[in-house]
Each structure stands twice: as structure tokens, then as C-alpha cells.
């Protein structure tokens, strides 16, 4: 029985990759929607500034980028963690192959 558990631990991280990809894609879509709502609430504008928009100032562009980055990082971490916890509850195995982190 220990051998099958050991094999499962070695295979699960690779098997989790497609699930992780799907979760990341969904998380990115969710983060994009959240950012648009936050920007609309902060600036009362439908569109956030683009870095190449000549009519926007540096401060606006950097503020939008900082907010967007924070939202994407938080959503990505929440989605990754929730997916890993769900896999662990279902299989008893944590889906990461090591503790070195994502990137």
C-alpha cells in the first residue's frame, strides 16, 4: 500500500498541471473583471489607462498597473491555494512536487 501512495505522490504534480492551467485561466478572467470594477469605483471610468495612451499621465498609468498587479497576484494565489487544497482533500496528496514555490 505504501508503494501505491508513493507512486501517486510522484504522478500527481504532473497530473495537476492541466487542472492548474484551467484554474489559472479562470482566475485571470476573474481578476480582470475585478480590476475593471475596482477601477470604475476609484476613477468613475469604464476603461483603465493603457501605457501607450498619449492622453494619460504617468501617475494614472502607474496607479492602474499597481492596482491591476495586486489584484491579479491576490486572485492567482487564492485560486492556486483553493485548487491545491481541493486536490489534497480529494486525494490526500499535496499537488506541488516541492516547496520551492510557483516561479
C-alpha positions, -999 to 999 in steps of 0.1 A, spaced: 0 0 0 29 24 7 42 18 -28 9 29 -45 8 60 -22 44 68 -32 37 64 -69 6 87 -65 28 114 -49 51 113 -78 24 114 -105 0 139 -90 21 171 -97 22 163 -134 -15 153 -134 -23 185 -117 -8 207 -144 -39 208 -167 -61 215 -137 -37 242 -125 -38 257 -160 -76 258 -161 -77 273 -127 -52 300 -137 -71 308 -168 -104 312 -148 -85 332 -121 -72 355 -148 -107 361 -161 -120 367 -126 -91 391 -118 -98 411 -150 -134 415 -141 -125 425 -105 -99 451 -118 -125 467 -141 -149 470 -112 -123 485 -89 -111 509 -115 -146 520 -122 -152 526 -85 -120 545 -80 -119 567 -111 -155 566 -123 -142 555 -158 -151 524 -177 -116 519 -192 -83 518 -173 -54 537 -189 -32 520 -213 6 526 -211 7 538 -247 -23 562 -244 -7 596 -251 -36 614 -233 -29 597 -199 -3 608 -174 24 587 -157 6 587 -124 -26 573 -138 -9 546 -157 13 535 -128 -17 536 -104 -37 514 -127 -8 490 -132 -2 487 -94 -38 480 -87 -41 455 -115 -10 437 -104 -21 435 -68 -55 421 -78 -40 396 -102 -15 384 -77 -41 380 -49 -66 362 -72 -39 339 -86 -27 330 -51 -63 324 -39 -72 302 -69 -39 282 -67 -43 276 -30 -80 266 -33 -72 242 -61 -43 226 -42 -64 223 -10 -93 207 -30 -68 182 -46 -53 174 -12 -88 168 4 -97 146 -25 -65 126 -28 -46 131 4 -17 144 -16 -5 180 -20 -2 187 -57 31 206 -57 62 185 -62 84 206 -39 81 236 -16 102 259 -37 73 279 -49 55 286 -82 80 307 -100 
